């Protein structure tokens, strides 16, 4: 049978994907053809940021319902999204400094540092900071959403709450902490994870490993960002006025879900 070609209007594919709209969103500010690559890759990253936020909020819903198996499936799926996100750095990382500088001025003070959706992604991972709301004050909807996310439980907060409901000794002080602050490691939480890894509850082990996969892939994304920046622009000041490589190096030193890493020393 031949495929249907005439739909009497727009195709169902267009109605669902809105491809014609997507392909109007790349507006070059320079005449350099490499800028199109940079624009598309950056926009793809933004879409993945939004998808990851969606997936982690879904996992939070499943954790609150104590459906750990569903949460693990969602977390595993999000790890694949993170892998695709990391792969997006490769074309940018392969630009020489001359190639990158050929359109860099078009960015002005623009920087991925200013991405609201990336900031929400960090907040969901427990990397909270009120100062990071400042760049979004002129966009009320984004600012309000980030302020809301700042005060809400992170994905890890919901994991720890689920573990406490299962009878594990998660300190109440950890659960009742100021959620607007970045998560700090707890020796008691570390011992809970050590006990889980010494045990034989497959659901909890799968949860720990799914979270560790996410933490590892997120660390890899940050490190790939550092390498791409170092390779394309050296130690110059970042486009958004940050310290560039030095600032990124500092960010790579922080691990999300920290006790999942340190607890392994006690297993």
Buried (B, 14 or more C-beta within 10 A) or exposed (E): EEEEEEEEEEEEEEEEEEEEEEEEEBEBEBEBEBBBBBBBBBEBBBEBBBBBBEBBBBBBBBBBEEBBEBBBBBBBBBBEBBEEBBEBBEBBBEBEEEBBBBBBEBBEEEBBBBBBBBBBBBBBBBBBBEEBBEBBEEEEEBBEBBBEBBEBBBBBBBBBBBBBEBEBEBBEEBEEBEBBEBBEEBEEBBBBBBBBBEEEEEEBBBBBBBBBBBBBBBBBBBBBBBBBBBBBBEEBEBBBEBEBBEBBBEBBEBBBBBBBBBBBEEE
